[in-house]
Amino acid sequence: MSKNDKTADGKKDLEKIDFEKALGELENIVQRLESGDTSLEGAIEAYERGVLLKKHCEGKLRDAQLRVEKIEKDGTLSPEPLDKE
């Protein structure tokens, strides 16, 4: 499996993960990297996964913020985020 295949698979995995689970996995990666108990290759793979998780969490937070702004704007709750600008 090539590096691009692994990255694509990692992104597909993230589509199914909620914010709390992604954040927890990211925290575990940070702890593992800080402990130094992993090989160089393992650390690089963990770092790559961490970057994907960070972006995923940022997107989830951005969507939540847009929903709150929509509620504040028109007083309605919608499962869909406000259009991203």
N, C-alpha and C positions, 0 to 999 in steps of 0.2 A: 504494500500500500504506500503510495507516495505521500509526501508532506501535504500537498494540496488536497488529497483525498481525506486525510486526517482532519485538516482544518474545516473542510466542508461538512464532515460528519460531526465535528464538535459544534458547529453552528446550528446544525439540525437538532442536535440534542438540546441546545439552549432554548429553542423555540417552545419546548415542553416544560421548562423549568420555571417555577415561580420565583419571585424576588428573594424570598427568605431562604429557599434552598440554594439558590445561586450564591447568595451572600455567605451562607454557611460553608459552601464548598470553597469559596474564595478565601475565607478565613483559615480553613484547613490547609490550603496551599501555602499561604503566608507562613503559618506555623511550621510546616514541613521544610520550607526553604530556609527559614530562620534557624532551624535546628541543625542544618548542615548534614542531615542523615540521608542524603540522596546523592546519586552519581551526577556527574556533569550533564549527561544526556537526560537523566530524569529531571534535573533542575530546569533545563531548557524547556522540556515538554510541559512541566508544571507551570512555568512562566508563561508559555504560549496559551495554555488553558486559562490561566489567571487573567490575561489580557482580554480574552473572549468573555470571561465572566464579568469583568469590570465593565466592558462595553454594554453587556446585556443588562446589568444592574442600572447603569446610567440611563439606558433607554426606558426601563421600567419606571424609574423615578421621574423621568421627563414626561412620560405618559400620565402618571399619577398627578403631576403638577398641572398638566394641561386640563385634566378632568376637574381638578379643584378650581382652576380659573374659570372653567365653563360653568360650574355650579355657582360661583360667585357672580358671574356675569348675568346669567339668566335664571338662576334659582332652580334649575332642573338637574336631575341626576341622570346621566346617560352612561351605558356601558362602553360607549365609544369615546376615545379621546377627541378633544378639539383638534381641528386641522393643524398639522405641524407646519410651521412657517420656515 
